[in-house]
Structure formats: C-alpha cells, structure tokens
C-alpha cells in the first residue's frame, strides 16, 4: 500500500500497539496448533480401526503378516486414551484463544478509545502474558503495521465501524480457508475408505472362491 494514504489510526503502529499484536498473533498461532493436532489425531483413530479390521481378516497370510503389528486391544486402549487427551487438547486450545482474544480486545479498546465490555469481555491479559507472547512471536513484524488499513473518513465512529468491518472480512476469509482444508481432508479419508472397502470385498471374494474350490 502507498505510504501517502491517510490512515485513520496512525498510532496503531506505535510500539505499544505492535507489542499487543505480536502477543495476540502468538497465542492464536499456538491455539491453532492445538486445534489442528486434535483434528488430525481424531482422523487417525478411525483409520487405525480400519487397519485393525484388516488384521482380523487373517484367513490370508499376506494380510496377516502386513498388519501383524496391529493389535485390537491396543487400538481400543489408544482410543480410550485419546478420549481423555482430547479434553486436554481442547482445554489448551480454548485457553490460548481466550488469551489472544483478550489481547485483541485490549488493542481495540485502547486504539479506539472506548470502554471495555464488562459483560462479554474476556479475562484481562496479564502483563506477563503479553510480554511472553511478544517475545515468542517469530513472524514478520512489518505485516502488523496498519493492522486496520482504513482511510480516514474524518469521523471517529465511522472509522471504528470501518475497522470492525475489516475484522469481520478477515474472520470470514479465515473460516473459508479452514473449510477448504477440512473438505480436502474429508475427501482424502473417503478415498482411503473406498480403497479399504475394495480390499475387503476382494478378500471376501477370495474366501468364497477358496471355500467353493
């Protein structure tokens, strides 16, 4: 963007606000890692059950040897363990999202000069949380400049509304990216299940042919 643009909130590039944005981006990134980990493992567990199903079809030596490492009790144990761990993953995911959202709220209220919403406001971030997030931020600091790229309309409340509109657009775009990723993963799972089903049908056909002969 051109440096000649008259942005509505030039103070957003001050060190105080950049520090908040660094911390916010760090906590959101950590939350996404917990979320993605929970999602991926939730996909792997059903696949593990499918492999176990193939192991149980031990009429044919090839498939028995190929999946000899899979034991059904282990699959059940891993599944039960994951049920417990999923609560841990969810806890940390929500915790980091809450911290990130609280820091974003801190950024907005200071920048816009408005009061915090006492009803909906998240737990206020501690100076330690902000400092820790800022230090661990590894992204591009320049990308945080002009966080709200809003041209000055000459009206404070109009500028705030335009800034909040950019927030909504950014959130919608983020949801769309996750939606396409989710559809891609689901497509991969369906493809894997179809291949597995074909193997099972082939095994069944061989068993029938063997019994007839």
VEXLUM-137281 format. One record per residue: residue number from 1; residue in one letter; chain; x, y, z of N, C-alpha, C, CB in turn. Coordinates in Angstrom, 2 decimals. Glycine has a CB too. Example, Ala and Ser with C-alpha at 12.3 -4.5 7.8 and 13.67 -1.06 7.14 Angstrom:
2
resi:resn:chain:n_px:n_py:n_pz:ca_px:ca_py:ca_pz:c_px:c_py:c_pz:cb_px:cb_py:cb_pz
1:a:A:13.19:-5.69:7.80:12.30:-4.50:7.80:13.20:-3.30:7.80:11.31:-4.47:9.05
2:s:A:12.85:-2.25:7.08:13.67:-1.06:7.14:12.90:0.03:7.87:14.08:-0.60:5.72
# end
This chain:
213
resi:resn:chain:n_px:n_py:n_pz:ca_px:ca_py:ca_pz:c_px:c_py:c_pz:cb_px:cb_py:cb_pz
1:x:A:0.83:-1.20:0.00:0.00:0.00:0.00:0.86:1.25:0.00:-0.94:0.01:1.21
2:x:A:0.34:2.30:-0.53:1.09:3.55:-0.61:1.24:4.18:0.75:0.42:4.53:-1.56
3:x:A:2.44:4.75:0.99:2.69:5.42:2.27:1.97:6.75:2.35:4.19:5.64:2.48
4:x:A:1.41:7.23:1.20:0.72:8.52:1.19:-0.72:8.42:1.68:0.75:9.10:-0.21
5:x:A:-1.17:7.19:1.93:-2.54:7.01:2.41:-2.69:7.60:3.80:-2.93:5.51:2.41
6:x:A:-3.76:8.34:4.00:-4.04:8.94:5.30:-4.85:7.95:6.14:-4.81:10.31:5.15
7:x:A:-4.14:7.12:6.90:-4.81:6.09:7.68:-5.55:6.70:8.86:-3.81:5.05:8.17
8:x:A:-6.64:6.03:9.24:-7.50:6.56:10.30:-6.85:6.46:11.67:-8.82:5.83:10.31
9:x:A:-6.02:5.45:11.87:-5.44:5.23:13.20:-3.92:5.10:13.08:-6.04:3.96:13.86
10:x:A:-3.20:6.20:12.83:-1.74:6.13:12.67:-1.02:5.64:13.92:-1.20:7.49:12.29
11:x:A:-1.62:5.85:15.09:-0.98:5.43:16.33:-0.93:3.92:16.49:-1.70:6.04:17.51
12:x:A:-1.67:3.17:15.65:-1.67:1.71:15.75:-0.30:1.12:15.44:-2.71:1.12:14.82
13:x:A:0.57:1.90:14.82:1.92:1.42:14.51:2.93:1.75:15.60:2.39:2.01:13.20
14:x:A:2.45:2.36:16.69:3.33:2.65:17.81:3.76:1.35:18.49:2.63:3.59:18.82
15:x:A:4.89:1.42:19.17:5.46:0.23:19.82:4.47:-0.44:20.77:6.72:0.60:20.57
16:x:A:3.71:0.36:21.50:2.75:-0.18:22.47:1.73:-1.10:21.79:2.02:0.96:23.19
17:x:A:1.23:-0.70:20.63:0.21:-1.48:19.94:0.82:-2.66:19.17:-0.57:-0.57:18.98
18:x:A:2.00:-2.47:18.61:2.67:-3.57:17.92:2.99:-4.69:18.91:3.97:-3.07:17.23
19:x:A:3.34:-4.31:20.12:3.61:-5.31:21.16:2.37:-6.16:21.43:4.06:-4.61:22.46
20:x:A:1.22:-5.53:21.49:-0.03:-6.26:21.72:-0.33:-7.19:20.53:-1.20:-5.28:21.94
21:x:A:-0.10:-6.71:19.32:-0.38:-7.54:18.15:0.55:-8.74:18.07:-0.25:-6.70:16.88
22:x:A:1.81:-8.55:18.44:2.74:-9.68:18.46:2.24:-10.77:19.42:4.16:-9.22:18.87
23:x:A:1.84:-10.34:20.60:1.35:-11.30:21.59:0.07:-11.98:21.11:1.10:-10.59:22.94
24:x:A:-0.81:-11.19:20.52:-2.08:-11.75:20.02:-1.83:-12.80:18.96:-2.98:-10.64:19.46
25:x:A:-0.96:-12.51:17.99:-0.68:-13.45:16.91:-0.04:-14.73:17.45:0.23:-12.80:15.85
26:x:A:0.82:-14.59:18.45:1.48:-15.78:19.02:0.46:-16.72:19.65:2.53:-15.37:20.06
27:x:A:-0.43:-16.17:20.48:-1.39:-17.03:21.19:-2.40:-17.66:20.23:-2.13:-16.23:22.26
28:x:A:-2.80:-16.93:19.22:-3.70:-17.52:18.23:-3.00:-18.64:17.45:-4.20:-16.43:17.25
29:x:A:-1.72:-18.46:17.17:-0.97:-19.49:16.44:-0.85:-20.75:17.27:0.42:-18.97:16.06
30:x:A:-0.58:-20.62:18.56:-0.48:-21.78:19.44:-1.83:-22.49:19.53:0.00:-21.36:20.85
31:x:A:-2.91:-21.70:19.63:-4.25:-22.29:19.69:-4.55:-23.10:18.43:-5.31:-21.19:19.87
32:x:A:-4.13:-22.60:17.27:-4.35:-23.32:16.02:-3.59:-24.63:15.99:-3.94:-22.45:14.83
33:x:A:-2.40:-24.65:16.61:-1.63:-25.88:16.66:-2.35:-26.95:17.48:-0.23:-25.62:17.25
34:x:A:-2.88:-26.55:18.63:-3.64:-27.49:19.45:-4.88:-27.97:18.70:-4.04:-26.84:20.79
35:x:A:-5.53:-27.06:18.02:-6.74:-27.41:17.27:-6.42:-28.37:16.13:-7.41:-26.15:16.71
36:x:A:-5.37:-28.09:15.38:-5.00:-28.96:14.25:-4.55:-30.33:14.74:-3.90:-28.30:13.41
37:x:A:-3.82:-30.36:15.86:-3.39:-31.63:16.41:-4.57:-32.49:16.82:-2.48:-31.41:17.61
38:x:A:-5.54:-31.87:17.46:-6.75:-32.59:17.88:-7.51:-33.11:16.67:-7.67:-31.68:18.74
39:x:A:-7.57:-32.31:15.63:-8.31:-32.68:14.43:-7.64:-33.84:13.70:-8.44:-31.47:13.50
40:x:A:-6.32:-33.77:13.53:-5.60:-34.79:12.79:-5.63:-36.14:13.50:-4.16:-34.35:12.56
41:x:A:-5.45:-36.11:14.82:-5.46:-37.37:15.57:-6.86:-37.97:15.57:-4.97:-37.16:17.01
42:x:A:-7.88:-37.13:15.58:-9.25:-37.63:15.51:-9.52:-38.35:14.19:-10.25:-36.47:15.69
43:x:A:-8.78:-37.98:13.16:-8.90:-38.65:11.87:-8.12:-39.97:11.87:-8.42:-37.74:10.74
44:x:A:-6.95:-39.96:12.52:-6.10:-41.14:12.52:-6.70:-42.31:13.29:-4.75:-40.80:13.10
45:x:A:-7.46:-42.03:14.34:-8.04:-43.10:15.16:-8.99:-43.98:14.33:-8.79:-42.50:16.36
46:x:A:-9.95:-43.40:13.57:-10.82:-44.27:12.75:-10.02:-45.07:11.71:-11.87:-43.42:12.04
47:x:A:-8.98:-44.46:11.14:-8.16:-45.18:10.16:-7.49:-46.37:10.84:-7.11:-44.24:9.54
48:x:A:-7.07:-46.18:12.07:-6.44:-47.26:12.82:-7.41:-48.42:13.02:-5.93:-46.75:14.17
49:x:A:-8.67:-48.09:13.25:-9.68:-49.14:13.39:-9.85:-49.92:12.09:-11.01:-48.53:13.82
50:x:A:-9.78:-49.21:10.96:-9.91:-49.89:9.67:-8.76:-50.87:9.47:-9.94:-48.87:8.51
51:x:A:-7.55:-50.43:9.82:-6.39:-51.32:9.72:-6.56:-52.54:10.62:-5.10:-50.56:10.09
52:x:A:-7.09:-52.29:11.82:-7.34:-53.41:12.74:-8.35:-54.39:12.15:-7.84:-52.88:14.09
53:x:A:-9.33:-53.86:11.44:-10.32:-54.72:10.80:-9.65:-55.62:9.77:-11.43:-53.87:10.13
54:x:A:-8.73:-55.07:9.02:-7.99:-55.87:8.05:-7.16:-56.95:8.75:-7.09:-54.98:7.19
55:x:A:-6.61:-56.60:9.90:-5.81:-57.56:10.66:-6.66:-58.75:11.09:-5.18:-56.89:11.89
56:x:A:-7.91:-58.49:11.44:-8.78:-59.57:11.91:-9.15:-60.53:10.79:-10.03:-58.98:12.53
57:x:A:-9.05:-60.06:9.55:-9.32:-60.95:8.42:-8.05:-61.75:8.11:-9.80:-60.13:7.16
58:x:A:-7.73:-62.68:8.99:-6.44:-63.36:8.92:-6.49:-64.67:8.15:-5.92:-63.62:10.30
59:x:A:-7.52:-64.80:7.28:-7.58:-66.02:6.51:-6.46:-66.10:5.47:-8.92:-66.14:5.83
60:x:A:-5.93:-64.92:5.12:-4.92:-64.87:4.08:-3.60:-64.40:4.66:-5.36:-63.96:2.93
61:x:A:-2.57:-65.16:4.41:-1.27:-64.96:5.06:-0.69:-63.57:4.78:-0.29:-66.03:4.60
62:x:A:-0.89:-63.08:3.58:-0.29:-61.80:3.19:-0.79:-60.67:4.07:-0.58:-61.48:1.72
63:x:A:-2.10:-60.62:4.26:-2.67:-59.52:5.03:-2.37:-59.70:6.51:-4.18:-59.43:4.81
64:x:A:-2.25:-60.95:6.96:-1.94:-61.17:8.37:-0.53:-60.66:8.68:-2.07:-62.66:8.74
65:x:A:0.41:-60.95:7.78:1.79:-60.51:8.00:1.93:-59.01:7.84:2.72:-61.23:7.05
66:x:A:1.21:-58.44:6.90:1.33:-57.00:6.63:0.90:-56.15:7.82:0.50:-56.62:5.41
67:x:A:-0.11:-56.64:8.58:-0.63:-55.85:9.69:-0.42:-56.55:11.02:-2.12:-55.56:9.47
68:x:A:0.68:-57.31:11.11:0.93:-58.08:12.32:1.16:-57.19:13.53:2.11:-58.99:12.12
69:x:A:1.61:-55.97:13.29:1.89:-55.06:14.42:0.64:-54.50:15.05:2.77:-53.93:13.96
70:x:A:-0.49:-54.61:14.34:-1.74:-54.03:14.86:-2.42:-55.04:15.77:-2.68:-53.61:13.70
71:x:A:-2.68:-54.66:16.99:-3.40:-55.49:17.95:-4.67:-54.76:18.36:-2.52:-55.84:19.20
72:x:A:-5.80:-55.43:18.27:-7.07:-54.78:18.58:-7.10:-54.17:19.99:-8.19:-55.76:18.43
73:x:A:-6.61:-54.86:21.04:-6.60:-54.24:22.38:-5.85:-52.92:22.41:-5.99:-55.20:23.40
74:x:A:-4.76:-52.84:21.63:-4.01:-51.59:21.57:-4.83:-50.49:20.91:-2.69:-51.80:20.81
75:x:A:-5.58:-50.85:19.90:-6.42:-49.85:19.23:-7.45:-49.30:20.19:-7.10:-50.46:17.99
76:x:A:-8.09:-50.20:20.93:-9.09:-49.77:21.91:-8.46:-48.90:22.99:-9.79:-50.99:22.55
77:x:A:-7.28:-49.31:23.46:-6.60:-48.53:24.51:-6.22:-47.15:24.02:-5.34:-49.27:24.99
78:x:A:-5.72:-47.09:22.79:-5.35:-45.80:22.22:-6.57:-44.90:22.07:-4.66:-45.98:20.86
79:x:A:-7.69:-45.50:21.68:-8.92:-44.72:21.51:-9.39:-44.15:22.84:-10.02:-45.59:20.88
80:x:A:-9.36:-44.98:23.87:-9.77:-44.51:25.20:-8.83:-43.42:25.71:-9.82:-45.68:26.20
81:x:A:-7.54:-43.61:25.44:-6.57:-42.60:25.84:-6.82:-41.29:25.12:-5.14:-43.09:25.57
82:x:A:-7.19:-41.38:23.83:-7.43:-40.18:23.06:-8.66:-39.43:23.56:-7.60:-40.52:21.59
83:x:A:-9.67:-40.16:24.03:-10.85:-39.50:24.58:-10.45:-38.60:25.74:-11.90:-40.55:25.04
84:x:A:-9.55:-39.11:26.58:-9.08:-38.31:27.72:-8.19:-37.16:27.25:-8.31:-39.20:28.71
85:x:A:-7.29:-37.45:26.31:-6.38:-36.41:25.84:-7.10:-35.32:25.05:-5.29:-37.03:24.97
86:x:A:-8.21:-35.67:24.42:-8.95:-34.68:23.64:-9.44:-33.53:24.52:-10.13:-35.33:22.92
87:x:A:-9.78:-33.85:25.77:-10.19:-32.81:26.70:-9.01:-31.89:27.03:-10.76:-33.44:27.99
88:x:A:-7.82:-32.48:27.12:-6.62:-31.67:27.38:-6.33:-30.76:26.20:-5.40:-32.58:27.68
89:x:A:-6.40:-31.33:24.98:-6.17:-30.53:23.77:-7.17:-29.38:23.69:-6.27:-31.43:22.52
90:x:A:-8.44:-29.70:23.96:-9.50:-28.69:23.89:-9.29:-27.61:24.93:-10.87:-29.34:24.08
91:x:A:-8.84:-28.00:26.11:-8.61:-27.02:27.18:-7.55:-25.99:26.76:-8.17:-27.72:28.48
92:x:A:-6.41:-26.48:26.27:-5.34:-25.56:25.88:-5.73:-24.74:24.65:-4.05:-26.34:25.61
93:x:A:-6.48:-25.35:23.75:-6.96:-24.61:22.58:-7.81:-23.41:23.01:-7.77:-25.53:21.64
94:x:A:-8.78:-23.67:23.89:-9.65:-22.59:24.38:-8.87:-21.57:25.20:-10.80:-23.17:25.22
95:x:A:-7.93:-22.06:25.97:-7.14:-21.16:26.83:-6.36:-20.15:26.00:-6.17:-21.96:27.72
96:x:A:-5.67:-20.63:24.97:-4.87:-19.72:24.14:-5.75:-18.82:23.28:-3.92:-20.51:23.26
97:x:A:-6.89:-19.34:22.84:-7.82:-18.49:22.09:-8.33:-17.36:22.97:-9.00:-19.32:21.54
98:x:A:-8.64:-17.68:24.23:-9.14:-16.66:25.16:-8.10:-15.58:25.42:-9.56:-17.31:26.48
99:x:A:-6.84:-16.00:25.59:-5.78:-15.02:25.83:-5.60:-14.13:24.60:-4.45:-15.72:26.18
100:x:A:-5.59:-14.76:23.42:-5.44:-13.98:22.18:-6.59:-13.01:21.98:-5.35:-14.91:20.98
101:x:A:-7.82:-13.46:22.26:-8.99:-12.60:22.10:-8.96:-11.45:23.10:-10.28:-13.41:22.26
102:x:A:-8.50:-11.74:24.31:-8.42:-10.69:25.35:-7.40:-9.62:24.96:-8.04:-11.31:26.72
103:x:A:-6.28:-10.05:24.38:-5.26:-9.09:23.95:-5.77:-8.27:22.76:-3.95:-9.82:23.56
104:x:A:-6.51:-8.91:21.86:-7.11:-8.17:20.75:-8.10:-7.14:21.27:-7.82:-9.13:19.76
105:x:A:-8.87:-7.51:22.28:-9.82:-6.57:22.90:-9.08:-5.40:23.55:-10.69:-7.30:23.95
106:x:A:-7.95:-5.71:24.17:-7.12:-4.67:24.78:-6.62:-3.70:23.70:-5.92:-5.29:25.54
107:x:A:-6.19:-4.26:22.58:-5.71:-3.45:21.46:-6.82:-2.54:20.94:-5.20:-4.36:20.32
108:x:A:-8.01:-3.09:20.73:-9.12:-2.32:20.17:-9.58:-1.20:21.10:-10.28:-3.23:19.86
109:x:A:-9.75:-1.53:22.37:-10.27:-0.52:23.29:-9.30:0.65:23.48:-10.59:-1.15:24.65
110:x:A:-8.01:0.34:23.49:-7.02:1.40:23.62:-6.93:2.23:22.33:-5.63:0.81:23.96
111:x:A:-6.96:1.55:21.20:-6.83:2.25:19.92:-8.04:3.11:19.62:-6.61:1.24:18.79
112:x:A:-9.23:2.58:19.88:-10.46:3.30:19.56:-10.90:4.24:20.67:-11.56:2.32:19.27
113:x:A:-10.26:4.12:21.84:-10.64:4.98:22.96:-12.03:4.70:23.47:-10.55:6.42:22.56
114:x:A:-12.40:3.40:23.53:-13.72:3.02:24.02:-13.58:2.16:25.28:-14.51:2.25:22.93
115:x:A:-14.67:2.05:26.02:-14.64:1.26:27.25:-14.78:-0.22:26.95:-15.76:1.71:28.20
116:x:A:-14.22:-1.01:27.85:-14.33:-2.46:27.70:-15.73:-2.92:28.05:-13.29:-3.17:28.59
117:x:A:-16.19:-3.94:27.34:-17.49:-4.54:27.61:-17.35:-5.44:28.83:-18.01:-5.33:26.37
118:x:A:-17.91:-5.02:29.95:-17.76:-5.77:31.19:-18.51:-7.09:31.17:-18.23:-4.93:32.35
119:x:A:-19.51:-7.22:30.29:-20.31:-8.45:30.25:-19.63:-9.50:29.38:-21.72:-8.16:29.72
120:x:A:-19.19:-9.11:28.17:-18.63:-10.06:27.22:-17.11:-10.12:27.25:-19.09:-9.73:25.83
121:x:A:-16.49:-9.24:28.00:-15.04:-9.13:27.96:-14.37:-10.37:28.57:-14.58:-7.88:28.69
122:x:A:-13.33:-10.84:27.88:-12.56:-11.96:28.39:-11.74:-11.51:29.60:-11.65:-12.55:27.28
123:x:A:-11.20:-12.48:30.30:-10.33:-12.16:31.42:-9.17:-11.30:30.94:-9.81:-13.46:32.10
124:x:A:-8.96:-10.19:31.61:-7.94:-9.24:31.17:-6.56:-9.88:31.15:-7.94:-8.01:32.08
125:x:A:-5.83:-9.74:30.05:-4.50:-10.36:29.97:-3.52:-9.72:30.94:-3.95:-10.26:28.54
126:x:A:-2.67:-10.53:31.52:-1.67:-10.02:32.46:-0.48:-9.46:31.68:-1.21:-11.13:33.44
127:x:A:0.28:-8.55:32.30:1.49:-8.04:31.63:2.46:-9.16:31.28:2.19:-7.01:32.53
128:x:A:2.50:-10.20:32.11:3.38:-11.33:31.86:2.96:-12.08:30.59:3.39:-12.29:33.06
129:x:A:1.66:-12.26:30.41:1.17:-12.95:29.21:1.48:-12.16:27.95:-0.35:-13.19:29.32
130:x:A:1.29:-10.85:28.03:1.58:-10.00:26.87:3.08:-10.02:26.55:1.11:-8.55:27.12
131:x:A:3.90:-9.89:27.58:5.35:-9.88:27.38:5.84:-11.22:26.85:6.06:-9.54:28.70
132:x:A:5.30:-12.31:27.38:5.70:-13.64:26.96:5.32:-13.88:25.49:5.05:-14.71:27.86
133:x:A:4.11:-13.47:25.12:3.66:-13.64:23.74:4.48:-12.81:22.78:2.21:-13.27:23.61
134:x:A:4.82:-11.59:23.19:5.61:-10.72:22.31:7.00:-11.31:22.06:5.74:-9.32:22.92
135:x:A:7.62:-11.83:23.11:8.98:-12.38:22.98:9.01:-13.63:22.11:9.56:-12.69:24.37
136:x:A:7.93:-14.43:22.16:7.90:-15.69:21.42:7.36:-15.54:20.00:7.06:-16.70:22.17
137:x:A:6.93:-14.34:19.66:6.43:-14.09:18.30:7.59:-14.18:17.31:5.74:-12.70:18.20
138:x:A:7.43:-15.02:16.27:8.50:-15.23:15.29:8.12:-14.77:13.89:8.88:-16.70:15.26
139:x:A:6.99:-14.10:13.76:6.53:-13.69:12.44:7.18:-12.41:11.96:5.05:-13.53:12.46
140:x:A:6.63:-11.90:10.86:7.11:-10.66:10.25:6.45:-9.46:10.93:6.83:-10.66:8.73
141:x:A:7.24:-8.67:11.62:6.70:-7.53:12.35:6.07:-6.50:11.42:7.79:-6.87:13.17
142:x:A:6.64:-6.35:10.22:6.12:-5.36:9.28:4.69:-5.68:8.85:7.01:-5.27:8.06
143:x:A:4.33:-6.96:8.88:2.97:-7.34:8.50:1.93:-6.86:9.50:2.87:-8.85:8.34
144:x:A:2.40:-6.44:10.68:1.49:-5.96:11.72:1.22:-4.46:11.59:2.06:-6.26:13.11
145:x:A:2.01:-3.78:10.79:1.78:-2.35:10.59:0.44:-2.10:9.90:2.93:-1.72:9.77
146:x:A:-0.21:-1.00:10.29:-1.53:-0.64:9.73:-2.48:-1.84:9.82:-1.39:-0.17:8.25
147:x:A:-2.60:-2.37:11.03:-3.45:-3.53:11.28:-4.86:-3.29:10.76:-3.48:-3.87:12.78
148:x:A:-5.33:-2.07:10.97:-6.61:-1.66:10.40:-6.31:-0.70:9.26:-7.55:-0.99:11.48
149:x:A:-6.23:-1.19:8.01:-5.88:-0.34:6.87:-7.07:0.48:6.39:-5.33:-1.18:5.71
150:x:A:-7.52:1.35:7.27:-8.73:2.14:6.99:-8.35:3.59:6.71:-9.72:2.07:8.18
151:x:A:-8.80:4.09:5.58:-8.56:5.50:5.27:-9.40:6.38:6.18:-8.87:5.80:3.78
152:x:A:-8.84:7.50:6.56:-9.51:8.41:7.48:-10.74:9.04:6.82:-8.55:9.50:7.95
153:x:A:-11.89:8.77:7.38:-13.14:9.31:6.83:-13.48:10.67:7.43:-14.30:8.34:7.08
154:x:A:-12.70:11.08:8.45:-12.97:12.35:9.11:-13.95:12.23:10.25:-13.48:13.34:8.11
155:x:A:-14.47:11.02:10.47:-15.43:10.79:11.55:-14.93:9.61:12.39:-16.86:10.51:10.99
156:x:A:-14.75:9.85:13.69:-14.18:8.82:14.57:-15.00:7.54:14.56:-14.07:9.35:15.99
157:x:A:-16.31:7.67:14.76:-17.16:6.48:14.85:-17.27:5.78:13.49:-18.56:6.85:15.36
158:x:A:-17.22:6.56:12.42:-17.21:5.96:11.09:-15.95:5.15:10.86:-17.35:7.04:10.01
159:x:A:-14.81:5.68:11.34:-13.55:4.96:11.22:-13.58:3.65:12.01:-12.39:5.84:11.70
160:x:A:-14.18:3.70:13.20:-14.27:2.49:14.04:-15.11:1.42:13.36:-14.86:2.84:15.42
161:x:A:-16.23:1.84:12.77:-17.09:0.89:12.08:-16.38:0.25:10.89:-18.38:1.58:11.62
162:x:A:-15.62:1.07:10.15:-14.87:0.54:9.02:-13.80:-0.45:9.48:-14.23:1.69:8.21
163:x:A:-13.16:-0.13:10.61:-12.13:-1.02:11.15:-12.74:-2.35:11.57:-11.43:-0.36:12.35
164:x:A:-13.89:-2.31:12.22:-14.55:-3.54:12.64:-15.03:-4.35:11.45:-15.73:-3.21:13.56
165:x:A:-15.35:-3.67:10.38:-15.76:-4.38:9.15:-14.59:-5.19:8.60:-16.27:-3.37:8.08
166:x:A:-13.38:-4.65:8.66:-12.21:-5.40:8.20:-12.00:-6.63:9.07:-10.95:-4.52:8.22
167:x:A:-12.33:-6.53:10.36:-12.24:-7.69:11.25:-13.18:-8.80:10.79:-12.56:-7.29:12.70
168:x:A:-14.40:-8.43:10.45:-15.39:-9.41:10.01:-14.97:-10.08:8.71:-16.76:-8.74:9.84
169:x:A:-14.43:-9.28:7.78:-13.99:-9.83:6.50:-12.83:-10.79:6.71:-13.57:-8.70:5.53
170:x:A:-11.89:-10.42:7.57:-10.73:-11.28:7.85:-11.19:-12.59:8.47:-9.74:-10.56:8.78
171:x:A:-12.13:-12.52:9.41:-12.64:-13.73:10.06:-13.34:-14.64:9.06:-13.61:-13.36:11.18
172:x:A:-14.11:-14.06:8.16:-14.83:-14.84:7.14:-13.85:-15.52:6.20:-15.78:-13.94:6.35
173:x:A:-12.80:-14.81:5.80:-11.80:-15.40:4.91:-11.07:-16.55:5.60:-10.80:-14.34:4.45
174:x:A:-10.79:-16.38:6.90:-10.12:-17.43:7.66:-11.00:-18.68:7.74:-9.76:-16.93:9.07
175:x:A:-12.30:-18.48:7.96:-13.22:-19.62:8.02:-13.27:-20.35:6.69:-14.62:-19.16:8.41
176:x:A:-13.24:-19.61:5.59:-13.27:-20.22:4.27:-12.04:-21.07:4.02:-13.40:-19.16:3.19
177:x:A:-10.86:-20.57:4.45:-9.63:-21.34:4.28:-9.70:-22.65:5.04:-8.41:-20.53:4.74
178:x:A:-10.20:-22.60:6.27:-10.33:-23.82:7.07:-11.38:-24.75:6.48:-10.70:-23.47:8.52
179:x:A:-12.42:-24.19:5.87:-13.45:-25.01:5.27:-12.89:-25.82:4.12:-14.62:-24.15:4.78
180:x:A:-12.08:-25.18:3.26:-11.49:-25.89:2.13:-10.49:-26.95:2.61:-10.80:-24.90:1.19
181:x:A:-9.74:-26.64:3.66:-8.81:-27.63:4.21:-9.56:-28.83:4.77:-7.94:-27.00:5.31
182:x:A:-10.66:-28.54:5.46:-11.48:-29.61:6.02:-12.05:-30.50:4.92:-12.63:-29.02:6.87
183:x:A:-12.54:-29.90:3.84:-13.10:-30.66:2.74:-12.03:-31.52:2.07:-13.74:-29.73:1.72
184:x:A:-10.81:-30.99:1.97:-9.71:-31.74:1.39:-9.38:-32.97:2.23:-8.47:-30.86:1.25
185:x:A:-9.34:-32.80:3.55:-9.05:-33.92:4.43:-10.16:-34.96:4.40:-8.85:-33.43:5.85
186:x:A:-11.41:-34.50:4.39:-12.54:-35.42:4.33:-12.50:-36.21:3.02:-13.89:-34.66:4.46
187:x:A:-12.16:-35.52:1.93:-12.04:-36.21:0.64:-10.98:-37.29:0.67:-11.73:-35.21:-0.45
188:x:A:-9.85:-37.00:1.34:-8.78:-37.99:1.45:-9.23:-39.20:2.25:-7.53:-37.37:2.09
189:x:A:-9.98:-38.94:3.33:-10.48:-40.03:4.17:-11.45:-40.91:3.38:-11.17:-39.48:5.43
190:x:A:-12.37:-40.28:2.64:-13.34:-41.04:1.84:-12.62:-41.91:0.81:-14.33:-40.08:1.14
191:x:A:-11.59:-41.33:0.19:-10.83:-42.09:-0.80:-10.15:-43.29:-0.16:-9.78:-41.19:-1.48
192:x:A:-9.59:-43.08:1.03:-8.93:-44.18:1.74:-9.93:-45.27:2.11:-8.22:-43.65:3.00
193:x:A:-11.11:-44.85:2.56:-12.14:-45.82:2.96:-12.63:-46.62:1.76:-13.32:-45.10:3.63
194:x:A:-12.75:-45.98:0.60:-13.18:-46.68:-0.60:-12.16:-47.75:-0.98:-13.39:-45.70:-1.76
195:x:A:-10.87:-47.39:-0.92:-9.83:-48.36:-1.22:-9.87:-49.52:-0.24:-8.45:-47.68:-1.20
196:x:A:-10.07:-49.20:1.04:-10.13:-50.25:2.07:-11.32:-51.16:1.82:-10.22:-49.64:3.47
197:x:A:-12.46:-50.57:1.46:-13.66:-51.36:1.19:-13.43:-52.30:0.01:-14.86:-50.44:0.91
198:x:A:-12.69:-51.81:-0.99:-12.37:-52.64:-2.16:-11.51:-53.82:-1.75:-11.66:-51.81:-3.25
199:x:A:-10.56:-53.59:-0.83:-9.71:-54.68:-0.34:-10.55:-55.71:0.40:-8.60:-54.13:0.58
200:x:A:-11.48:-55.24:1.23:-12.34:-56.15:1.98:-13.20:-56.99:1.04:-13.23:-55.36:2.94
201:x:A:-13.73:-56.36:-0.01:-14.53:-57.11:-0.98:-13.69:-58.16:-1.69:-15.16:-56.16:-2.00
202:x:A:-12.46:-57.79:-2.01:-11.56:-58.73:-2.67:-11.24:-59.91:-1.77:-10.27:-58.03:-3.08
203:x:A:-11.03:-59.63:-0.50:-10.77:-60.69:0.47:-11.97:-61.62:0.59:-10.43:-60.10:1.85
204:x:A:-13.15:-61.03:0.65:-14.37:-61.83:0.76:-14.55:-62.72:-0.47:-15.59:-60.91:0.93
205:x:A:-14.26:-62.15:-1.65:-14.39:-62.93:-2.89:-13.41:-64.10:-2.90:-14.15:-62.03:-4.12
206:x:A:-12.18:-63.84:-2.45:-11.18:-64.91:-2.40:-11.59:-66.00:-1.42:-9.81:-64.34:-2.01
207:x:A:-12.18:-65.60:-0.30:-12.62:-66.57:0.69:-13.71:-67.46:0.14:-13.10:-65.88:1.94
208:x:A:-14.65:-66.84:-0.60:-15.73:-67.60:-1.20:-15.20:-68.57:-2.26:-16.77:-66.65:-1.81
209:x:A:-14.28:-68.06:-3.12:-13.70:-68.91:-4.15:-12.92:-70.07:-3.54:-12.78:-68.09:-5.06
210:x:A:-12.24:-69.78:-2.42:-11.46:-70.83:-1.76:-12.38:-71.92:-1.18:-10.58:-70.22:-0.65
211:x:A:-13.50:-71.50:-0.57:-14.42:-72.44:0.04:-15.12:-73.30:-1.03:-15.46:-71.70:0.89
212:x:A:-15.37:-72.68:-2.18:-16.03:-73.42:-3.28:-15.10:-74.46:-3.87:-16.50:-72.45:-4.39
213:x:A:-13.84:-74.07:-4.02:-12.86:-74.99:-4.58:-12.52:-76.11:-3.60:-11.59:-74.23:-4.99
# end
